[in-house]
């Protein structure tokens, strides 16, 4: 599609909102640009997704939910949110082996039941007057296999490694995409789709020319991109973890023009699928901080609306994870330097 002007508001919006989320009566913030990251649309979208995940946990064990009816209910929850203008794309609601098809979408005629014994992949988004969202979460309500947990955790590590990366300004996405794949490559796994795409502001959810492919433009402050590594075991299951991230200035020890990403999506990862022993202390700290951020941003909204069941779910699913035995952190820096050298960078 034709590239739109790139602005700092692309996925978060700038409508007035309470200065203090804990006090609905507080004076509204200015309609001038809010301090980054601003995320009123992301907060409301998180409420809709969390409502859906809570509903699934209660109803999937009954055997009454299928991929298509689930997707319709999520669309309904999003439609009830303020400033909603419908979904930003057709929801990918995929259970079990269907999730191994990266871009599968159910239809009224062709779908399958959701099961507590299978993984469920949900890739969806909403259009709001003040922003566009795109988020993917993969969950398992039963007992996942050791391989499923390892694959999920390595996809999560890839998401974290790319989202916390510090890089020189005007670095192209293709130069950093390998960080999303490293944890999978370490054990001979990979995925066959791109790692992310630009996201518009009440425009196209797949917005050219931002992203991590060879034809994309260099990253610059204020751009929004998705970060979405995955893994797909043919005929069995699929995993994808996608967040919207804002390009911001990085704080570095020495002066320079460096950037990093700030994730603005606000839905927890499934702790039932995380093998903590694979996480380095840095990964664990990042994950726990992200979940604490979700509590601080989404919790007050749930409480204000008296969505107490959803609030309890949120607290349970954002409990800090305890430390495990890290396996990969010691070689991460050496691997990254070697990879960039192969790509022609001077280091």
C-alpha positions in Angstrom: 0.0 0.0 0.0 1.0 3.7 -0.2 3.1 4.7 2.8 1.4 7.2 5.1 3.1 9.9 7.1 4.9 8.4 10.0 3.9 10.0 13.3 4.5 9.3 17.0 0.8 8.6 17.5 0.5 5.8 15.0 -0.7 3.1 17.3 -1.6 4.8 20.6 -3.5 8.0 19.8 -3.7 11.4 21.6 -7.2 11.9 22.8 -7.7 13.5 26.2 -7.7 11.0 29.0 -7.6 11.3 32.8 -4.2 12.5 34.2 -4.5 9.9 37.0 -6.0 6.6 36.0 -6.8 5.8 39.6 -8.9 8.9 39.9 -11.6 9.2 37.1 -12.4 12.7 38.4 -8.9 14.0 37.8 -8.5 16.8 35.2 -8.2 15.5 31.7 -4.7 15.7 30.1 -4.1 18.1 27.3 -5.0 17.0 23.8 -1.4 18.0 22.9 1.0 15.1 22.4 1.2 13.0 25.6 4.4 11.7 27.1 5.5 8.5 25.4 4.4 5.8 25.5 0.8 7.0 25.3 -1.7 4.1 24.9 -5.4 4.8 25.5 -6.4 2.6 22.6 -4.0 -0.1 23.7 -5.5 -0.1 27.2 -9.1 -0.4 25.9 -8.0 -3.1 23.5 -6.3 -5.0 26.3 -9.6 -4.9 28.3 -11.4 -6.5 25.3 -8.8 -9.3 24.9 -8.6 -10.0 28.6 -12.4 -10.2 28.8 -12.3 -12.8 26.0 -9.5 -14.8 27.6 -11.3 -15.0 30.9 -14.5 -16.1 29.1 -12.5 -18.8 27.2 -11.0 -20.2 30.4 -14.5 -20.7 31.8 -16.2 -22.0 28.6 -13.6 -24.0 26.6 -13.7 -26.9 29.2 -17.4 -27.2 28.5 -16.7 -28.1 24.9 -19.1 -25.4 23.6 -16.6 -23.0 22.0 -15.3 -23.1 18.4 -12.8 -21.0 16.5 -15.4 -19.0 14.6 -17.8 -18.3 17.5 -14.8 -17.3 19.6 -13.6 -14.8 17.0 -17.1 -13.4 16.7 -17.3 -12.9 20.5 -13.9 -11.1 20.5 -15.2 -8.8 17.8 -18.2 -8.1 20.0 -16.1 -7.3 23.0 -13.9 -4.9 21.0 -17.0 -3.3 19.5 -18.2 -2.4 23.0 -15.0 -0.3 23.6 -15.1 3.4 23.4 -14.0 4.8 20.0 -14.2 1.4 18.4 -14.6 1.2 14.6 -14.4 -2.6 14.3 -11.6 -5.1 13.8 -8.4 -4.0 12.0 -8.2 -7.3 10.1 -9.9 -10.7 10.0 -9.2 -12.5 13.3 -6.9 -15.6 13.2 -8.6 -17.9 15.8 -6.8 -21.2 15.5 -6.8 -24.3 17.7 -4.4 -27.2 17.6 -3.2 -28.2 14.1 -4.9 -25.2 12.5 -2.6 -22.9 14.4 0.3 -24.5 12.5 -1.1 -22.6 9.5 0.4 -19.1 10.0 -2.5 -17.2 8.4 -5.4 -19.5 9.0 -8.8 -18.0 9.7 -12.0 -19.9 10.6 -15.3 -19.6 8.7 -18.8 -20.3 9.7 -18.7 -23.4 7.6 -15.1 -24.6 8.4 -13.8 -24.5 12.0 -13.1 -26.7 14.9 -13.8 -26.8 18.6 -11.4 -25.3 21.1 -10.0 -27.9 23.5 -8.2 -27.6 26.9 -5.8 -30.2 25.5 -4.5 -28.1 22.6 -2.7 -24.8 22.1 -4.8 -21.9 20.9 -3.4 -19.1 18.8 -5.3 -15.7 18.6 -4.0 -13.0 16.2 -6.4 -10.1 16.2 -6.6 -6.3 16.3 -9.0 -3.4 16.5 -9.5 0.0 14.8 -10.1 2.9 17.1 -10.5 6.5 16.4 -7.3 7.1 18.4 -5.2 4.1 17.3 -4.9 0.7 15.6 -4.0 -2.5 17.4 -2.5 -5.8 16.4 -1.7 -8.5 19.0 -1.1 -12.2 19.1 -1.2 -14.5 22.1 -0.9 -18.3 22.3 -2.4 -20.1 25.3 -2.8 -23.6 26.6 -5.5 -24.4 29.3 -4.3 -27.9 30.0 -0.9 -29.5 30.4 1.5 -28.6 27.5 4.3 -30.9 26.5 7.9 -30.2 27.3 8.5 -29.4 23.6 5.6 -27.0 23.4 6.9 -25.2 26.5 10.4 -25.0 25.1 9.2 -23.7 21.7 6.9 -21.1 23.3 9.7 -19.9 25.6 12.2 -19.6 22.8 9.6 -17.6 20.8 9.1 -15.4 23.9 12.9 -15.0 24.2 13.1 -13.8 20.6 10.3 -11.3 21.2 12.1 -10.0 24.3 15.6 -9.9 22.6 14.4 -7.8 19.7 12.1 -5.5 21.8 14.9 -4.7 24.2 17.6 -4.3 21.6 19.6 -1.0 21.5 20.7 0.0 18.0 22.2 3.0 16.1 19.7 5.4 14.7 18.7 4.7 11.1 19.5 1.0 11.4 17.4 -1.1 9.0 15.1 -3.7 10.4 16.7 -6.5 8.4 19.9 -5.9 10.4 18.2 -6.7 13.7 15.6 -9.3 12.7 18.1 -12.1 13.6 17.7 -11.3 17.3 14.1 -12.5 17.1 15.3 -15.9 15.7 18.4 -16.6 17.7 16.8 -18.6 20.5 15.1 -20.8 18.0 18.1 -21.1 15.7 20.1 -22.3 18.8 18.2 -25.6 18.7 17.5 -25.9 15.0 14.0 -24.3 14.9 12.8 -21.4 12.8 9.7 -19.7 11.4 8.8 -19.0 7.8 7.2 -15.5 7.9 8.4 -11.9 8.5 9.1 -10.7 12.0 7.1 -7.5 11.9 5.4 -4.7 9.9 4.5 -1.1 10.3 1.2 -0.1 11.9 -0.8 2.9 10.9 -3.0 5.3 13.0 -6.6 4.4 12.1 -5.2 3.3 8.8 -3.7 0.1 7.5 -2.7 -2.4 10.1 0.0 -3.6 7.8 1.7 -0.3 7.0 4.5 -0.1 4.4 7.5 0.7 4.5 8.3 0.1 8.2 9.3 -3.4 9.3 12.1 -6.0 9.3 12.3 -7.1 5.7 15.0 -6.2 3.1 12.8 -3.6 1.4 11.9 -1.7 4.5 13.3 1.7 5.4 15.6 2.3 8.4 14.1 2.6 11.8 13.5 6.1 13.2 12.1 7.6 16.4 8.3 7.6 16.4 7.7 4.7 14.1 5.5 1.8 15.2 6.1 -1.8 14.2 4.9 -5.2 15.2 7.4 -7.7 16.7 6.0 -11.2 16.1 8.3 -14.2 16.1 6.7 -17.7 16.0 7.1 -21.4 15.6 4.9 -23.8 13.7 4.9 -27.6 14.2 3.1 -28.9 11.1 0.0 -30.9 11.8 0.3 -30.3 15.6 0.4 -26.7 16.8 1.5 -23.1 16.2 2.9 -20.4 18.4 3.2 -16.6 17.7 3.7 -13.8 20.1 3.1 -10.4 18.6 3.3 -7.0 20.2 3.1 -3.4 18.9 6.3 -1.5 19.6 7.2 2.1 19.4 10.7 3.2 18.4 12.1 5.5 21.1 15.5 7.1 22.0 17.7 4.8 24.1 19.5 5.8 27.2 23.1 4.8 26.7 26.1 5.1 29.0 28.0 7.2 26.5 26.6 10.0 24.2 25.3 8.9 20.8 22.3 8.6 18.6 20.8 5.2 19.7 17.3 3.9 19.6 15.3 1.0 21.1 11.7 -0.3 21.2 9.0 0.3 23.8 6.2 -2.3 23.7 2.8 -0.7 24.0 0.6 -3.9 23.8 -0.7 -4.8 27.2 -1.9 -8.4 27.4 0.1 -10.9 29.5 1.9 -13.9 28.1 0.7 -17.4 29.1 2.8 -18.4 32.1 1.5 -21.9 31.8 3.7 -22.2 28.6 6.9 -20.6 30.0 9.9 -22.8 30.9 11.6 -20.4 33.4 14.8 -22.5 33.3 15.4 -21.2 29.7 15.2 -17.5 30.7 18.3 -15.5 31.6 18.1 -13.1 34.6 17.7 -10.3 32.1 14.9 -12.0 30.3 13.1 -12.7 33.6 13.5 -9.2 34.8 12.2 -7.8 31.5 9.2 -10.2 31.6 8.3 -9.4 35.2 8.6 -5.7 34.5 6.4 -6.0 31.5 3.7 -7.8 33.5 4.0 -5.2 36.2 3.5 -2.5 33.6 0.3 -4.2 32.4 -1.0 -4.3 36.0 -0.3 -0.5 36.4 -1.9 0.5 33.1 -4.8 -2.0 32.6 -5.6 -2.8 36.3 -7.1 0.7 37.1 -9.3 0.5 33.9 -10.7 -2.9 35.0 -11.3 -1.7 38.5 -13.0 1.5 37.4 -15.4 -0.6 35.2 -16.0 -3.0 38.0 -14.7 -5.9 35.9 -13.5 -7.6 39.1 -13.3 -11.1 37.7 -11.1 -9.9 34.9 -9.0 -7.9 37.4 -8.5 -11.0 39.5 -7.4 -12.9 36.3 -5.0 -10.1 35.4 -3.3 -10.3 38.9 -3.0 -14.1 38.7 -1.5 -14.0 35.2 1.0 -11.3 35.9 2.4 -12.8 39.1 6.2 -12.3 39.1 8.0 -15.5 37.9 10.7 -16.9 40.1 14.3 -17.3 38.8 15.3 -20.5 37.0 18.6 -21.8 35.8 19.6 -19.6 32.8 21.1 -21.5 29.8 21.7 -19.1 27.0 22.6 -15.6 28.4 26.4 -16.2 28.5 26.8 -16.6 24.7 24.3 -14.0 23.7 26.7 -11.1 23.2 29.3 -13.2 21.4 26.6 -14.6 19.1 25.2 -11.2 18.3 28.7 -9.7 17.4 29.5 -12.7 15.2 26.2 -12.4 13.4 26.6 -8.7 12.7 30.2 -9.3 11.5 28.8 -11.9 9.0 26.3 -9.3 7.8 29.1 -6.9 7.0 29.1 -4.6 10.1 32.3 -3.4 11.6 32.3 -4.2 15.3 
